[in-house]
Amino acid sequence: MSDLRRPDWSTERVDAAWRETIDAYMASPRGEELRERVAAADVSVFPPRPFRALELTPLASVRAVILGQDPYHTPGKAEGLAFSVPTGERMPPSLRNIFKEIAAETGAAPRGDTSLVDWAESGVLLLNTLLTVEEGRPMSHRGLWEPLTDQLIRRVSEGCDHAVFLLWGAPAQEKRPLIDESRHAVLVSNHPSPLSATRGRTPFLGNGHFAQANALLTAWGKPPVAWGGAAEPTLF
């Protein structure tokens, strides 16, 4: 058991505007249940820093929100940011479709760097609704994180002037009632997964969300997001 990986629960690096909400949750009965579940797990738990999105994107800097669902449940993939994997890791199919859509909208070469740290540092909150997962067991911590991540979404809705919420797929769209649409914009489509990216009335591929988000930000007097990035070769 000693070689099993466990997350770092520290909030010292987390933006102070998020920290009080997180600390209160982790001290609650549900937070205690979560920590006990992680401590008792017979496999590793990912990612190493569950609150990394909140470390890299202070509340005051949020101008766009992309909601994911579950961290990657294989070693080396989860880095605490929705859809992002560390530079040099094999590109997941959903991320490949995200980059394909950006390239189609911008005409630029597809992005090669799989890590989305640059987005997070520029004000794109990459928040999974579940912040930890057991190795090989997707959705294993369902029911333990949602009260906190729902609060964090409300914090953005209540504490930011204008933000664009990109909600891809039904689980993300279930969070729409938490968002004040008189103050913020909400863009919805299918999930970028290959299973749904080209299907239904609102396919992901062709949704135009990245250009729409930047047009909205510009209209609000905010800088657009540099969605593109390094196009170095990446493992596929």
N, C-alpha and C positions, 0 to 999 in steps of 0.2 A: 504493500500500500504506500510505502514512503516515496516511491518513484512516480506516483500519480500526480499529474499537474492540477493545481488549484488556482483559481483567480485571486488577484490582488484586490481586496475590497477597499483599499485606501481611497479617500476622496480629497487628499491634500492637493492634488493637481487640478481638481475640478473647479471650474468657474464658481465663484462664491454665490452667484445668483441661482445656480442649480443645487449647490451643496446642501443647503438647509433641507430642501425637499428630499434629497437622496438619504441624508443622514436620518431624518425622521422615519423614512420608510424602513431603512435597514434596522432601526431600533424597534420597529413594531413587531407584533406577533407574526405577521406574514413574512417580514424580513428575517426574523429568527428562524422560521420554518425553512426559508430558502437556504440560509447558511447551514442548517442542519442537513438538509438534503444534499448539498454540495459536499459537506464533510463526510457523509456516509456513502457517497457514490463509489462504486467499485471500478470506475473508469476515470480517465482524465476529464476535466471540465474546461471548456473554452468560452470566451477568449481569455488571454492572460489578464487583460485590463478591461473589465466589463463597461467601465464608465468613460472609455477613451473618447467617444464622440462628444461627451460633455466636457472633456478636458480641452479638446481642440477647437470647439465652437462655443464661445461664451454666448449667453442669452442675448446680450446687447448687439452681437454681430450677426444674428440669424437673419438671413434674407430669403433662404429657401430651405425646405424640409423634404427629404426623401425618406419615406418609411419602408423599412424592411420588416421581416417577420422573425426569423430565427437565425442565430449565428451559424456559420459553417461548422459542421460536426466532424470534420476530419482534421487530423493534426496539421498544423502549419498554415491553415487557411484563415481562420477567424482572427481579425485584428481590431474588433470593437467598433467597426464602422459598417453600416449596412452596405451590402453588395461588394465591398472592398476586400481584396486579399493582398498580402505583402508583395512588394515588387519581386519579380522573378518566379512567383508561383504560377502554376498552370491556370489559365484564365477560365473561370466558370462560364457556362453557357449563357446565363442571364446577363452577366457583365459584358460578354461579347456582343449580345444584342443591344445593350445600352450604348456601347461604343459604335456599333453599326448605325444606330439611329442618329447619334451625334454627327457622324461623318456624313450621313445622308442630308442632314439639315444644314451643315456648314460647308460641305464640299471639301473638307480637309481630309487628310489621310487618317484612318482609324487610329485612335489612341493605342499606345502599346503598354504603358505603365498601368499595371493592375491595381496599384494602391491609389486610393482616392483621398489621401491625406491633404493634398492641395485643395480639393473642394472643401473639406472640413475646415481648413485654416482660413478659407476665404468666405466663410459664412453659410455653408451648406450643411445643415444638421442631418447627418446620416444615422438615423436612429432606428435600431431594431426594436420591435415591441416586446421581444424577449431578449434579455441581455446575456444569458448564459445557456449552454447546452452541454449535455453529456456526450462524450465521444461515441459516434455511431448510433446515436439515439435522437433523431430530429424531433423537435417540439417537446423534449423531455421535461422542460421547465415551464410548460404552459400552465397558466393559472397562478404563477408565483410572481411574475414581473408586471403584468398588465396594470395593476393599480398604480404602480409608480410611473410607468411610461405614459399612461393616460394623463397623469398629473403633469408630466413634462410637456406633453403636447398642449395641454391647457395653458401652461406657463408661456409658451410661445404665442398662443392665440391672444392671451390677455396682456402680455408684456412687450410685444413687438408692435411697431406701427403698421408695417406692411410686410408680408412674407408670402411666398408662393409655395403651396403644398402640392407635391407631386405624389399622387396616390395611385399606385399600380397594383391591380388585383383586388379581389374582394376583401381579404383581411385588412389591407391598408384602408380601403374605402369604408370599412366599418368604423373607422376613427373620425369620419367626416363630421358627425354631430359635435365633436369636441372643438371644432374650429369655428370662429366667428367670421362668417363669410361677408359680413359688412365691412370688415377691416382687411381681410386677406383673400387671396385668390386660390382656388382649388382646381387642379387639373387631374382628370381621371382617365385611365385606360386599363386595358388588360395588363397583366404582369409580363415582364420581359422574358420569362421562361420560354424555351422553345415550344413547350406544350400549349402556350396561349398567346404568344407574341403576334401571331398573324390571324388569330381567330376572333369571332364575335363582332359585335357592332363597334367596339372601340379597341381595335388591335393596337398593341404597343408599337410595332414597327409602322412608321408613318404618322405617329400621333403628334409630331411637331412640338412636343412639350419643352424642349430645351430652348428653341427659338421663342416660343410663347413666354416662357419664364423670363427670358432676358428682355423681351419687349415690355412686359409688365414692370420689371425692375427699373428699366429706363424711364418709363412713364411716371414712376414714383420718385424719380430723381436719385435712384440708387445705381451703382455700377453693375453692369451685367457680369454674369459668372463666366469665367474662362473654362468652358466645359471640355474643350480639347486638352491636349497635353502631349507629353513625349510620345513619339511614334516609334520608339526603338522596338526591335523584334521581341516578341513575347512568346513563351511556350503555349501551344494550343493543344 
